[in-house]
């Protein structure tokens, strides 16, 4: 049977409400910290759409108060399932902004606590990335660069293999300076989670936010020419898997 769910988050961002609004309510802004590319018809009743080629998603804007309140909701399925997102923006002293976020809706039969837990961990990473974008790259539109790991044997643990191939020490910590050696990117580890199936690594470079979702996919945000970047990262992941299975 279907079930209701709700995930609540609150983050403080080193930026103004206007900068946070641009990040959550415009296509280029969303692409700079979330998945992409997005298109946004910015008005009450307008459409917000994501088209990654192999995956499309759309929702209707149900609240639109620029600089303050944004909400959008997907169409309901035949079984009543839907997803809704809500953002509340509140300016604070000294140029910071509090962003309150709620992801709610109704899940289909077969989706339960594990899905909600994974979504919650994913939102922690995405909302942190939003804060990094606003603090370090506001005003620079980002291109979303996605590459997925090739199919691997069940139980394969390629996380340490990924770190070694990147040139990132296995014992790296947040704040460490690192180099993504195959790509010549110097940066700092800004996000790190070590937890079996929920490993995340974030590296902030001078022109990008690089995000590694365990051994599932990479989803980077490049602030500059991203031509060919997805193909380069896809080839890199294929080479890692090939080296392990050959």
FENHU-V946863 format. One record per residue. N is the residue number from 0. RES is the residue in one small letter. SS is DSSP state (A for helix, B for strand, O for the rest). NEAR is the number of other ideal C-beta (glycine too) atoms within 8 Angstrom. Layout:
n=N res=RES ss=SS near=NEAR
n=N res=RES ss=SS near=NEAR
This chain:
n=0 res=x ss=O near=3
n=1 res=x ss=O near=10
n=2 res=x ss=B near=8
n=3 res=x ss=B near=8
n=4 res=x ss=B near=10
n=5 res=x ss=B near=7
n=6 res=x ss=B near=11
n=7 res=x ss=B near=7
n=8 res=x ss=B near=11
n=9 res=x ss=B near=8
n=10 res=x ss=B near=11
n=11 res=x ss=B near=10
n=12 res=x ss=B near=14
n=13 res=x ss=O near=8
n=14 res=x ss=O near=12
n=15 res=x ss=O near=8
n=16 res=x ss=A near=11
n=17 res=x ss=A near=7
n=18 res=x ss=A near=13
n=19 res=x ss=A near=15
n=20 res=x ss=A near=13
n=21 res=x ss=A near=10
n=22 res=x ss=A near=15
n=23 res=x ss=A near=12
n=24 res=x ss=A near=12
n=25 res=x ss=O near=9
n=26 res=x ss=A near=10
n=27 res=x ss=A near=8
n=28 res=x ss=A near=12
n=29 res=x ss=A near=14
n=30 res=x ss=A near=16
n=31 res=x ss=O near=13
n=32 res=x ss=O near=14
n=33 res=x ss=O near=10
n=34 res=x ss=O near=9
n=35 res=x ss=O near=11
n=36 res=x ss=O near=9
n=37 res=x ss=B near=12
n=38 res=x ss=B near=9
n=39 res=x ss=B near=12
n=40 res=x ss=O near=8
n=41 res=x ss=O near=9
n=42 res=x ss=O near=7
n=43 res=x ss=O near=7
n=44 res=x ss=O near=5
n=45 res=x ss=O near=11
n=46 res=x ss=B near=10
n=47 res=x ss=B near=13
n=48 res=x ss=B near=11
n=49 res=x ss=B near=12
n=50 res=x ss=B near=7
n=51 res=x ss=O near=10
n=52 res=x ss=O near=4
n=53 res=x ss=O near=3
n=54 res=x ss=O near=6
n=55 res=x ss=B near=7
n=56 res=x ss=B near=7
n=57 res=x ss=B near=10
n=58 res=x ss=B near=14
n=59 res=x ss=B near=12
n=60 res=x ss=B near=16
n=61 res=x ss=B near=8
n=62 res=x ss=B near=9
n=63 res=x ss=B near=11
n=64 res=x ss=B near=7
n=65 res=x ss=O near=7
n=66 res=x ss=O near=7
n=67 res=x ss=O near=9
n=68 res=x ss=B near=10
n=69 res=x ss=B near=13
n=70 res=x ss=B near=11
n=71 res=x ss=B near=11
n=72 res=x ss=B near=11
n=73 res=x ss=O near=12
n=74 res=x ss=O near=7
n=75 res=x ss=O near=6
n=76 res=x ss=O near=8
n=77 res=x ss=O near=3
n=78 res=x ss=O near=7
n=79 res=x ss=O near=8
n=80 res=x ss=O near=10
n=81 res=x ss=B near=11
n=82 res=x ss=B near=9
n=83 res=x ss=B near=14
n=84 res=x ss=B near=11
n=85 res=x ss=B near=11
n=86 res=x ss=B near=11
n=87 res=x ss=B near=9
n=88 res=x ss=B near=15
n=89 res=x ss=B near=10
n=90 res=x ss=B near=7
n=91 res=x ss=O near=8
n=92 res=x ss=A near=4
n=93 res=x ss=A near=4
n=94 res=x ss=A near=6
n=95 res=x ss=O near=11
n=96 res=x ss=B near=15
n=97 res=x ss=B near=11
n=98 res=x ss=B near=16
n=99 res=x ss=B near=10
n=100 res=x ss=B near=14
n=101 res=x ss=B near=11
n=102 res=x ss=B near=11
n=103 res=x ss=B near=10
n=104 res=x ss=B near=12
n=105 res=x ss=B near=10
n=106 res=x ss=B near=12
n=107 res=x ss=O near=9
n=108 res=x ss=O near=6
n=109 res=x ss=O near=4
n=110 res=x ss=O near=7
n=111 res=x ss=O near=8
n=112 res=x ss=A near=5
n=113 res=x ss=A near=6
n=114 res=x ss=A near=10
n=115 res=x ss=A near=11
n=116 res=x ss=A near=8
n=117 res=x ss=A near=9
n=118 res=x ss=A near=10
n=119 res=x ss=A near=10
n=120 res=x ss=A near=11
n=121 res=x ss=A near=8
n=122 res=x ss=A near=12
n=123 res=x ss=A near=9
n=124 res=x ss=A near=14
n=125 res=x ss=A near=10
n=126 res=x ss=A near=12
n=127 res=x ss=A near=12
n=128 res=x ss=A near=15
n=129 res=x ss=A near=16
n=130 res=x ss=A near=13
n=131 res=x ss=A near=14
n=132 res=x ss=A near=15
n=133 res=x ss=A near=15
n=134 res=x ss=A near=10
n=135 res=x ss=A near=7
n=136 res=x ss=A near=13
n=137 res=x ss=O near=11
n=138 res=x ss=O near=4
n=139 res=x ss=O near=7
n=140 res=x ss=O near=8
n=141 res=x ss=O near=15
n=142 res=x ss=B near=11
n=143 res=x ss=B near=12
n=144 res=x ss=B near=13
n=145 res=x ss=B near=11
n=146 res=x ss=B near=10
n=147 res=x ss=B near=8
n=148 res=x ss=O near=10
n=149 res=x ss=O near=7
n=150 res=x ss=O near=3
n=151 res=x ss=O near=10
n=152 res=x ss=O near=5
n=153 res=x ss=O near=4
n=154 res=x ss=O near=4
n=155 res=x ss=O near=8
n=156 res=x ss=O near=7
n=157 res=x ss=O near=12
n=158 res=x ss=A near=9
n=159 res=x ss=A near=8
n=160 res=x ss=A near=11
n=161 res=x ss=A near=11
n=162 res=x ss=A near=12
n=163 res=x ss=A near=8
n=164 res=x ss=A near=10
n=165 res=x ss=A near=10
n=166 res=x ss=O near=9
n=167 res=x ss=O near=11
n=168 res=x ss=O near=7
n=169 res=x ss=O near=7
n=170 res=x ss=O near=4
n=171 res=x ss=O near=10
n=172 res=x ss=O near=7
n=173 res=x ss=O near=7
n=174 res=x ss=O near=5
n=175 res=x ss=O near=9
n=176 res=x ss=B near=6
n=177 res=x ss=B near=14
n=178 res=x ss=B near=9
n=179 res=x ss=B near=14
n=180 res=x ss=A near=7
n=181 res=x ss=A near=8
n=182 res=x ss=A near=7
n=183 res=x ss=O near=7
n=184 res=x ss=B near=10
n=185 res=x ss=B near=8
n=186 res=x ss=B near=14
n=187 res=x ss=B near=9
n=188 res=x ss=B near=15
n=189 res=x ss=B near=10
n=190 res=x ss=B near=12
n=191 res=x ss=B near=10
n=192 res=x ss=B near=9
n=193 res=x ss=O near=4
n=194 res=x ss=O near=6
n=195 res=x ss=A near=4
n=196 res=x ss=A near=5
n=197 res=x ss=A near=9
n=198 res=x ss=O near=12
n=199 res=x ss=B near=13
n=200 res=x ss=B near=11
n=201 res=x ss=B near=16
n=202 res=x ss=B near=14
n=203 res=x ss=B near=11
n=204 res=x ss=B near=11
n=205 res=x ss=O near=5
n=206 res=x ss=O near=6
n=207 res=x ss=B near=14
n=208 res=x ss=B near=16
n=209 res=x ss=B near=13
n=210 res=x ss=B near=14
n=211 res=x ss=B near=10
n=212 res=x ss=B near=9
n=213 res=x ss=O near=9
n=214 res=x ss=O near=10
n=215 res=x ss=O near=6
n=216 res=x ss=B near=8
n=217 res=x ss=B near=12
n=218 res=x ss=B near=10
n=219 res=x ss=B near=13
n=220 res=x ss=B near=17
n=221 res=x ss=B near=12
n=222 res=x ss=O near=11
n=223 res=x ss=O near=6
n=224 res=x ss=O near=4
n=225 res=x ss=O near=9
n=226 res=x ss=O near=4
n=227 res=x ss=O near=6
n=228 res=x ss=A near=11
n=229 res=x ss=A near=10
n=230 res=x ss=A near=7
n=231 res=x ss=A near=9
n=232 res=x ss=A near=12
n=233 res=x ss=A near=10
n=234 res=x ss=A near=8
n=235 res=x ss=A near=12
n=236 res=x ss=A near=13
n=237 res=x ss=A near=9
n=238 res=x ss=A near=9
n=239 res=x ss=A near=12
n=240 res=x ss=A near=12
n=241 res=x ss=A near=8
n=242 res=x ss=A near=8
n=243 res=x ss=A near=9
n=244 res=x ss=A near=7
n=245 res=x ss=O near=4
